[in-house]
Amino acid sequence: MTERPAAEREPGSYRDPSGFVFRRDRILYRQINGSFADEWEAFESSGLHKALIDQGLLVADQPAALDLASERGAVTVIQPDEIEFISHPFEWSFSQLKDAALLTLRAQALAGERGMTLRDASAYNVQFREGKPVLIDTLSFERAAADQPWKPYRQFCENFLAPLALMAHRDGRLGQLLRTWIDGVPLDLASELLPRSTRYFAPGLAAHLHLHARAQRQHAGSSGPEDATSRAPRAVTMSEGRRLALLDHLRRTVEGLHLPAHGTVWADYADQTSYSDAGTASKESIVKEMLGAVAAEGGTRAWDMGANTGRYSRIAADAGFWVLALDIDWAAVERHYLALRASGDKRITPLIADIAEPSPAIGWANRERASLIERANADVLVALALVHHLAIGRNVPLSMISRLMARLSPNLIVEWIPKADPMCQRLLAAREDIFADYSPNGFRAAFERDFEIAEERQIEDSGRIVFRMRRR
């Protein structure tokens, strides 16, 4: 009898005793434990499992052999469809987080129609696949109890509503608070940071954030020993009508949040390049041909670093790649996502990321949520108009840029921009030029330590050069 490959539990799948995600021979599985057997049966027999998958709200799965279980106590094993790239909520734009919130509420509405309910509402239960958000935690549903409040109400407000409100009413960058508070933005903090006007002229935020935060503070302040001994805690109940009204009000509150109509420097960068029309056409042609060469060698996944609003991400997608489009600028990622959503393009996933300060590993033992570098899965890294920002704008030596790019991908398409270029001059305008090694020969010497240069081509009407490299 052939021995099964060893099971390896996913580091972030430890919180729920009902089951967990693991891998055998690199294949993803989910184990459902005996303690959740009745709820799993209800989930299946109610038709909710199938309905969620059919409506694109939940990642699809298929039954797997029970002897594949990672640990004792399993009653079922399933094999979920794999997501191309696991992202974190603080890497999403405003509209991505908003769409994830509305997905969660739609799933709850569908569950309620079948006598079921979501038992948690973590933003980490959502991922983006083929341009849309999808739930990935198949064990998030249980039978609904009569007159019971919606259990994940606070979690939904902390994971979704609070950061969305702060992004809409204060600054689009405040989604980054989810990087610090992995379980959601504390409601008292959100209440303090939001404009006072939201207490009086935004009924949804007044109820679900400001009053909710005050109720939490009052509850925390009444938990002393005198209160504990003087009376038993009163069970909180909520009729089905009130629960439905609450969920509908949450939905309308989320739908009513919008970003201010303004951009940023980099969101408009694609319209401010120094290329002539001939130069733009030349660069696009060169990049397309180089991507074709990588695809011919079997590459299927591309990371577009510094993607801005996605001009070259689309070229990579047209060349047959699934594309992760990364950019430091939240407004550029927002514009890119909205354009993809409007067009229905399923081949590109935009995310907020700073290659000079990539998302770190966070959570329990710094293993619960993997760093951006640990999640690297690209067959080719496309780094156009990026190196000068790192080398001159962020003072990162060329050798260190090369070393990191070699960690991220075996293939690299990278653009060299000389100091005389207007975009380099913009970076040098307000600082001393201390970059003696920033030259074509210095670039080649630094990158040839990690890569071999397969080809290099100069962009027409420009001093810029595009290189295609293979990791040594």
Backbone torsions as a table, in degrees:
resi	resn	phi	psi	omega
1	MET	NA	131.0	-178.3
2	THR	-73.2	131.4	-179.6
3	GLU	-77.1	135.9	178.2
4	ARG	-66.0	144.1	171.6
5	PRO	-60.6	150.0	-179.0
6	ALA	-61.7	144.8	177.6
7	ALA	-88.1	142.0	177.8
8	GLU	-127.2	112.9	-177.2
9	ARG	-72.1	138.2	177.3
10	GLU	-67.6	131.1	-175.0
11	PRO	-58.8	-30.9	-177.7
12	GLY	-85.4	-1.4	-175.9
13	SER	-106.9	74.5	-176.7
14	TYR	-134.7	-12.4	-169.8
15	ARG	-78.9	-25.8	-170.1
16	ASP	-105.4	116.3	178.5
17	PRO	-69.2	-9.1	-178.4
18	SER	-72.8	-22.5	-178.4
19	GLY	167.7	-179.6	-176.4
20	PHE	-162.3	167.4	-179.5
21	VAL	-102.7	140.2	179.0
22	PHE	-149.5	171.9	178.3
23	ARG	-126.4	143.9	166.1
24	ARG	-128.2	126.2	-179.8
25	ASP	51.5	41.1	177.5
26	ARG	70.3	3.4	177.6
27	ILE	-92.6	135.6	-176.1
28	LEU	-85.1	133.2	176.4
29	TYR	-135.4	161.7	172.1
30	ARG	-127.8	128.8	177.2
31	GLN	-96.9	133.3	174.3
32	ILE	-107.6	122.3	-175.3
33	ASN	-85.2	161.4	-178.4
34	GLY	-58.5	-31.3	-179.7
35	SER	-63.7	-17.0	-178.3
36	PHE	-110.6	9.6	-172.5
37	ALA	-58.3	-44.8	-177.8
38	ASP	-65.7	-40.7	179.9
39	GLU	-68.2	-37.6	178.4
40	TRP	-65.0	-40.6	178.2
41	GLU	-62.6	-42.0	178.5
42	ALA	-65.7	-39.8	178.2
43	PHE	-59.1	-42.8	-179.0
44	GLU	-74.4	-50.0	-172.8
45	SER	-70.2	-26.1	178.3
46	SER	-71.6	-14.8	-175.9
47	GLY	83.2	0.7	-177.6
48	LEU	-66.3	-41.3	-179.7
49	HIS	-54.4	-52.9	-178.3
50	LYS	-65.4	-41.8	-177.8
51	ALA	-62.7	-42.2	179.2
52	LEU	-62.0	-42.2	179.8
53	ILE	-68.9	-45.0	-178.3
54	ASP	-61.3	-33.3	-179.6
55	GLN	-90.6	5.7	176.4
56	GLY	73.9	20.0	-179.0
57	LEU	-92.9	-20.4	-176.6
58	LEU	-132.5	139.9	178.9
59	VAL	-61.3	138.1	-178.5
60	ALA	-71.0	157.5	177.3
61	ASP	-148.7	169.2	175.8
62	GLN	-137.8	152.0	180.0
63	PRO	-63.5	147.1	176.1
64	ALA	-127.6	163.1	-178.2
65	ALA	-64.6	138.2	-178.1
66	LEU	-63.6	-29.3	-178.6
67	ASP	-74.2	-0.2	171.7
68	LEU	-81.4	-8.8	-176.8
69	ALA	-52.1	144.8	-177.5
70	SER	-79.4	-34.6	-175.4
71	GLU	-137.4	166.2	175.7
72	ARG	-66.0	156.3	176.2
73	GLY	97.1	0.4	-179.1
74	ALA	-76.1	142.2	172.3
75	VAL	-110.2	-20.6	-179.0
76	THR	-152.3	148.3	170.4
77	VAL	-129.9	133.4	176.5
78	ILE	-124.1	160.3	177.3
79	GLN	-117.3	100.8	-179.7
80	PRO	-73.2	153.5	170.1
81	ASP	-63.0	142.6	-179.8
82	GLU	-79.7	142.5	171.4
83	ILE	-89.5	138.3	-177.1
84	GLU	-57.7	-41.2	-177.3
85	PHE	-149.5	127.6	177.7
86	ILE	-85.3	115.7	-179.6
87	SER	-106.3	166.1	178.8
88	HIS	-111.0	148.9	-175.1
89	PRO	-57.0	-31.2	179.6
90	PHE	-74.9	-4.7	174.9
91	GLU	-94.9	0.2	-178.2
92	TRP	-93.9	152.5	171.6
93	SER	-77.3	173.8	179.7
94	PHE	-54.8	-50.5	-175.6
95	SER	-70.5	-28.1	173.9
96	GLN	-65.5	-44.9	178.4
97	LEU	-65.8	-38.9	178.7
98	LYS	-64.4	-44.0	178.7
99	ASP	-64.9	-35.5	177.0
100	ALA	-65.9	-38.5	178.1
101	ALA	-64.5	-45.5	-179.1
102	LEU	-67.9	-35.0	173.7
103	LEU	-58.4	-45.6	-179.3
104	THR	-59.7	-42.6	179.3
105	LEU	-70.0	-35.6	176.0
106	ARG	-64.4	-41.3	178.3
107	ALA	-63.0	-39.4	177.5
108	GLN	-64.4	-40.6	179.3
109	ALA	-62.8	-42.9	179.2
110	LEU	-65.5	-40.1	178.3
111	ALA	-63.0	-43.4	-178.7
112	GLY	-60.0	-33.7	179.3
113	GLU	-65.3	-19.0	-177.2
114	ARG	-114.6	20.0	177.1
115	GLY	73.6	20.5	-179.4
116	MET	-119.5	172.4	178.9
117	THR	-153.2	153.5	168.8
118	LEU	-70.2	138.3	176.7
119	ARG	-104.4	-6.1	170.1
120	ASP	-152.2	159.8	-175.9
121	ALA	-139.6	50.4	177.8
122	SER	-75.9	139.6	175.1
123	ALA	-63.1	-23.8	178.9
124	TYR	-72.8	-8.4	174.1
125	ASN	-80.0	-2.6	-178.1
126	VAL	-115.0	139.8	171.3
127	GLN	-134.3	167.2	178.9
128	PHE	-106.2	128.0	-179.3
129	ARG	-140.1	129.7	-180.0
130	GLU	52.0	42.4	174.1
131	GLY	82.8	-2.1	-176.0
132	LYS	-130.4	154.1	174.4
133	PRO	-74.7	148.8	178.9
134	VAL	-148.1	140.1	176.1
135	LEU	-72.5	141.3	179.7
136	ILE	-117.1	-11.9	-178.0
137	ASP	-94.0	96.3	-177.3
138	THR	-66.9	-18.8	-177.9
139	LEU	-94.8	16.7	-177.9
140	SER	-82.8	-0.3	-174.4
141	PHE	-113.8	142.1	177.5
142	GLU	-144.4	170.1	177.2
143	ARG	-67.1	138.9	179.7
144	ALA	-82.8	134.3	176.2
145	ALA	-91.4	144.0	-179.3
146	ALA	-62.3	137.7	175.2
147	ASP	60.9	24.1	179.0
148	GLN	-97.2	135.3	175.1
149	PRO	-61.1	163.6	176.8
150	TRP	-73.0	109.0	-171.1
151	LYS	-57.2	-42.2	-176.6
152	PRO	-87.5	23.4	-178.4
153	TYR	-56.9	-51.8	-179.6
154	ARG	-62.4	-42.4	-179.1
155	GLN	-61.9	-41.2	177.6
156	PHE	-61.7	-44.4	-179.1
157	CYS	-63.7	-38.9	-178.6
158	GLU	-75.5	-38.4	-176.8
159	ASN	-80.5	-31.9	-173.5
160	PHE	-119.9	-59.8	-169.8
161	LEU	-65.6	-44.1	-177.7
162	ALA	-61.8	-52.8	179.0
163	PRO	-63.9	-37.0	178.2
164	LEU	-62.8	-42.8	179.5
165	ALA	-63.4	-41.4	179.4
166	LEU	-66.8	-38.1	178.2
167	MET	-67.6	-39.4	-177.7
168	ALA	-74.1	-37.5	-171.8
169	HIS	-104.2	-12.4	179.4
170	ARG	-123.0	-64.7	-174.6
171	ASP	-163.1	135.2	-178.4
172	GLY	-62.7	-15.7	179.8
173	ARG	-81.6	-9.1	-172.9
174	LEU	-74.9	-3.6	168.3
175	GLY	-62.1	-20.2	178.3
176	GLN	-66.6	-13.2	175.2
177	LEU	-60.6	-26.0	178.5
178	LEU	-68.3	-14.8	175.0
179	ARG	-73.7	-32.0	179.0
180	THR	-86.4	-43.4	-179.3
181	TRP	-104.6	90.6	-174.3
182	ILE	-64.0	-26.3	-179.8
183	ASP	-96.7	11.6	177.1
184	GLY	114.0	153.7	-177.8
185	VAL	-71.8	124.7	179.0
186	PRO	-55.7	136.6	-174.4
187	LEU	-67.3	-33.8	179.0
188	ASP	-66.1	-36.2	177.3
189	LEU	-67.1	-46.3	178.9
190	ALA	-59.3	-41.6	179.8
191	SER	-62.0	-40.5	179.4
192	GLU	-68.7	-36.0	-175.0
193	LEU	-81.1	-25.9	-178.2
194	LEU	-71.2	150.4	177.0
195	PRO	-59.5	147.6	-179.9
196	ARG	-60.1	-28.3	-178.1
197	SER	-60.6	-26.5	-179.5
198	THR	-71.2	-13.1	176.1
199	ARG	-76.4	-24.1	-171.5
200	TYR	-117.3	-28.2	-172.6
201	PHE	-118.2	9.2	176.2
202	ALA	-132.1	83.5	-172.4
203	PRO	-54.4	-38.4	-179.7
204	GLY	-64.2	-44.5	179.6
205	LEU	-71.5	-34.3	177.2
206	ALA	-60.3	-42.9	-177.1
207	ALA	-77.5	-49.8	-168.9
208	HIS	-87.5	-16.7	177.5
209	LEU	-115.3	-59.6	-173.4
210	HIS	-68.2	-53.9	179.3
211	LEU	-67.6	-35.6	177.2
212	HIS	-61.6	-43.9	178.9
213	ALA	-64.8	-40.9	179.3
214	ARG	-64.5	-40.2	177.9
215	ALA	-62.8	-37.7	177.0
216	GLN	-63.8	-43.2	179.8
217	ARG	-63.6	-42.8	179.8
218	GLN	-64.5	-40.1	178.5
219	HIS	-64.6	-42.0	179.5
220	ALA	-65.1	-34.4	-177.9
221	GLY	-78.3	-10.9	-178.1
222	SER	-108.5	24.2	-175.4
223	SER	-106.0	23.4	179.3
224	GLY	-76.1	174.0	-175.5
225	PRO	-63.1	-33.3	-179.3
226	GLU	-64.1	-44.3	179.9
227	ASP	-65.4	-38.0	-176.0
228	ALA	-65.5	-31.9	-177.1
229	THR	-94.2	-20.4	-174.0
230	SER	-80.3	-28.9	179.8
231	ARG	-155.6	150.2	177.4
232	ALA	-76.3	148.2	178.3
233	PRO	-63.5	138.0	-177.7
234	ARG	-86.8	130.9	178.5
235	ALA	-67.2	133.4	179.9
236	VAL	-90.0	129.0	178.2
237	THR	-122.3	159.5	178.0
238	MET	-152.7	124.9	179.4
239	SER	-65.8	160.9	179.4
240	GLU	-61.4	-38.1	179.2
241	GLY	-62.2	-44.4	179.5
242	ARG	-67.8	-36.9	179.0
243	ARG	-64.1	-43.3	177.9
244	LEU	-64.2	-38.4	178.6
245	ALA	-65.1	-40.4	177.9
246	LEU	-60.4	-47.5	-178.0
247	LEU	-65.8	-38.6	177.6
248	ASP	-65.5	-39.3	179.0
249	HIS	-67.3	-38.1	174.8
250	LEU	-60.8	-45.1	-179.5
251	ARG	-60.2	-47.6	-178.5
252	ARG	-66.2	-32.5	177.3
253	THR	-66.5	-45.4	178.5
254	VAL	-63.7	-46.1	-179.3
255	GLU	-61.2	-28.5	-178.3
256	GLY	-80.5	-4.9	179.6
257	LEU	-87.3	133.1	-179.5
258	HIS	-142.6	148.6	175.6
259	LEU	-73.6	149.2	172.2
260	PRO	-60.8	150.1	-176.9
261	ALA	-83.4	77.9	173.3
262	HIS	-151.1	159.4	179.1
263	GLY	-110.5	-164.0	175.4
264	THR	-132.9	174.8	-179.6
265	VAL	-54.8	-47.4	-173.2
266	TRP	-81.7	-22.6	175.7
267	ALA	-64.1	-28.0	178.8
268	ASP	-98.3	5.8	-172.8
269	TYR	-63.3	-36.5	-177.1
270	ALA	-60.8	-24.0	-179.8
271	ASP	-94.6	4.5	-174.3
272	GLN	-125.3	24.0	-177.3
273	THR	-73.1	165.1	-179.0
274	SER	-94.8	10.0	-179.2
275	TYR	-78.8	146.3	164.9
276	SER	-79.8	172.6	176.9
277	ASP	-60.1	-39.7	179.2
278	ALA	-65.7	-38.9	178.9
279	GLY	-65.3	-41.9	178.5
280	THR	-61.8	-46.5	179.6
281	ALA	-62.7	-39.1	179.8
282	SER	-64.5	-46.7	-179.3
283	LYS	-62.3	-45.0	180.0
284	GLU	-60.7	-41.1	179.8
285	SER	-65.3	-43.2	-179.9
286	ILE	-62.7	-47.2	-178.3
287	VAL	-63.4	-42.3	179.1
288	LYS	-59.7	-45.0	-178.9
289	GLU	-66.9	-39.1	179.3
290	MET	-67.5	-40.0	176.4
291	LEU	-63.4	-37.9	176.9
292	GLY	-61.2	-37.3	178.8
293	ALA	-66.1	-39.0	177.6
294	VAL	-68.8	-40.8	179.3
295	ALA	-62.6	-36.3	179.7
296	ALA	-65.1	-23.5	178.3
297	GLU	-90.8	3.7	174.3
298	GLY	107.3	4.8	179.9
299	GLY	-72.9	139.5	-179.4
300	THR	-129.7	-14.8	-176.2
301	ARG	-124.5	129.1	-179.4
302	ALA	-121.9	140.5	168.4
303	TRP	-107.5	123.2	176.4
304	ASP	-100.3	101.0	-177.9
305	MET	-85.9	127.1	-174.4
306	GLY	75.0	43.0	-171.9
307	ALA	-70.4	-20.0	-175.4
308	ASN	53.7	-126.6	-177.7
309	THR	-95.6	11.7	162.9
310	GLY	98.9	18.9	179.6
311	ARG	-55.7	-48.9	-175.6
312	TYR	-86.0	-18.7	171.0
313	SER	-62.3	-40.9	178.8
314	ARG	-66.0	-37.6	177.4
315	ILE	-63.9	-41.4	177.3
316	ALA	-64.1	-41.6	178.7
317	ALA	-63.9	-40.2	178.7
318	ASP	-65.7	-24.2	177.6
319	ALA	-82.5	0.5	175.2
320	GLY	103.2	8.4	-178.3
321	PHE	-94.1	146.0	160.0
322	TRP	-80.8	132.7	-168.3
323	VAL	-120.6	130.1	167.8
324	LEU	-101.2	113.5	-174.9
325	ALA	-101.3	107.8	-172.9
326	LEU	-108.8	136.1	176.0
327	ASP	-150.3	150.1	-179.0
328	ILE	-74.6	-23.4	-170.8
329	ASP	-93.0	119.4	-175.7
330	TRP	-62.9	-36.8	-177.7
331	ALA	-70.8	-36.2	176.9
332	ALA	-65.3	-42.7	178.7
333	VAL	-65.2	-39.3	177.7
334	GLU	-61.1	-47.4	179.5
335	ARG	-62.4	-40.6	-179.6
336	HIS	-63.8	-47.0	-178.7
337	TYR	-61.8	-44.3	-178.9
338	LEU	-64.0	-38.2	178.3
339	ALA	-65.9	-42.1	178.7
340	LEU	-65.3	-41.1	179.8
341	ARG	-63.6	-40.8	-179.4
342	ALA	-67.2	-35.7	-177.6
343	SER	-85.0	-16.3	-176.9
344	GLY	77.0	16.9	-179.4
345	ASP	-69.7	123.8	-176.2
346	LYS	-102.7	1.5	-169.5
347	ARG	-93.6	-8.1	-171.1
348	ILE	-129.8	135.0	174.2
349	THR	-120.0	110.9	178.0
350	PRO	-86.9	142.3	178.3
351	LEU	-143.1	156.4	174.7
352	ILE	-86.8	122.6	178.5
353	ALA	-156.4	142.3	176.6
354	ASP	-113.7	110.5	-176.8
355	ILE	-64.8	-23.2	176.9
356	ALA	-80.0	-16.1	176.3
357	GLU	-145.0	67.5	-173.3
358	PRO	-65.1	155.6	-179.9
359	SER	-52.0	127.4	-178.6
360	PRO	-83.6	167.1	169.3
361	ALA	-72.7	132.2	-176.4
362	ILE	-135.2	175.7	179.3
363	GLY	86.5	-164.7	-173.6
364	TRP	-57.5	123.7	178.8
365	ALA	55.9	23.0	-176.4
366	ASN	55.0	30.9	179.2
367	ARG	-126.1	-11.1	-176.0
368	GLU	-64.9	-42.5	177.6
369	ARG	-124.9	119.2	-172.2
370	ALA	-72.7	152.3	176.4
371	SER	-69.4	164.9	177.6
372	LEU	-59.5	-41.3	-177.8
373	ILE	-66.9	-37.8	178.0
374	GLU	-66.5	-24.8	-179.4
375	ARG	-90.7	3.1	-176.4
376	ALA	-56.9	129.1	179.8
377	ASN	-142.7	19.8	-174.2
378	ALA	-78.6	143.0	168.8
379	ASP	-87.1	-24.6	176.2
380	VAL	-147.0	138.2	175.5
381	LEU	-105.3	124.1	177.4
382	VAL	-103.4	116.0	-176.1
383	ALA	-127.3	84.2	-177.1
384	LEU	-103.2	135.4	179.9
385	ALA	51.3	41.8	-176.5
386	LEU	-121.3	-40.4	-171.1
387	VAL	-59.2	-39.6	-178.5
388	HIS	-65.8	-32.2	176.5
389	HIS	-65.6	-38.6	-179.9
390	LEU	-75.0	-46.4	-173.9
391	ALA	-74.2	-42.2	-177.3
392	ILE	-97.9	-45.0	-177.7
393	GLY	-71.8	-30.6	-175.7
394	ARG	-120.3	3.4	176.5
395	ASN	60.8	33.7	178.9
396	VAL	-92.8	122.3	179.4
397	PRO	-57.8	146.3	-178.6
398	LEU	-58.2	-36.0	-179.2
399	SER	-64.6	-34.5	179.4
400	MET	-74.7	-34.1	175.6
401	ILE	-63.1	-45.3	179.1
402	SER	-60.4	-44.5	-177.0
403	ARG	-62.3	-42.0	179.4
404	LEU	-67.2	-43.4	-179.4
405	MET	-63.0	-33.3	177.0
406	ALA	-69.1	-28.8	175.4
407	ARG	-70.8	-31.7	-173.3
408	LEU	-82.6	-27.8	-173.6
409	SER	-162.2	148.9	176.5
410	PRO	-78.2	-16.1	179.6
411	ASN	-126.0	146.1	-175.8
412	LEU	-140.1	131.3	168.7
413	ILE	-116.7	112.4	-168.8
414	VAL	-133.3	143.3	-178.0
415	GLU	-105.1	132.0	174.5
416	TRP	-99.5	129.2	179.8
417	ILE	-119.7	118.1	-176.5
418	PRO	-70.9	161.8	-178.7
419	LYS	-60.9	-30.4	-177.5
420	ALA	-72.1	-13.7	-179.1
421	ASP	-64.2	141.5	-179.6
422	PRO	-55.0	-33.8	-179.2
423	MET	-70.1	-35.3	173.8
424	CYS	-69.0	-39.2	-179.6
425	GLN	-63.5	-33.5	175.9
426	ARG	-61.7	-40.5	-179.8
427	LEU	-70.5	-32.1	-176.6
428	LEU	-87.8	-9.0	-171.6
429	ALA	-60.1	-35.3	-173.7
430	ALA	-113.5	24.1	-179.0
431	ARG	-151.8	161.0	178.1
432	GLU	-73.8	139.6	178.0
433	ASP	-81.4	97.7	179.8
434	ILE	-106.9	17.4	-169.8
435	PHE	-105.5	68.3	-176.6
436	ALA	-64.2	-31.5	-177.9
437	ASP	-84.9	-3.0	-179.5
438	TYR	-81.4	87.7	-178.7
439	SER	-151.8	163.5	178.3
440	PRO	-55.4	-43.1	179.7
441	ASN	-69.9	-37.2	176.6
442	GLY	-65.2	-37.4	177.0
443	PHE	-63.9	-48.8	-178.8
444	ARG	-61.4	-44.4	-178.5
445	ALA	-61.4	-41.0	-178.6
446	ALA	-68.4	-44.6	-174.5
447	PHE	-79.0	-24.9	-179.4
448	GLU	-74.2	-5.2	172.7
449	ARG	-73.1	-30.0	-176.6
450	ASP	-111.9	-23.1	-175.3
451	PHE	-128.9	158.1	164.4
452	GLU	-105.9	139.3	-177.1
453	ILE	-83.6	116.4	179.5
454	ALA	-82.3	-37.9	176.4
455	GLU	-163.6	156.3	173.5
456	GLU	-142.3	137.4	-176.6
457	ARG	-139.6	135.3	-179.7
458	GLN	-84.2	138.1	177.7
459	ILE	-75.0	134.7	-180.0
460	GLU	-57.3	145.2	173.2
461	ASP	60.2	31.2	-174.0
462	SER	-160.2	157.0	173.3
463	GLY	-90.7	4.0	-177.2
464	ARG	-79.8	148.8	-178.7
465	ILE	-128.6	138.0	174.7
466	VAL	-108.3	129.0	-178.9
467	PHE	-111.5	142.5	166.1
468	ARG	-112.9	126.5	-173.4
469	MET	-130.4	154.4	173.3
470	ARG	-120.3	138.3	179.4
471	ARG	-64.6	138.5	178.9
472	ARG	-73.3	NA	NA
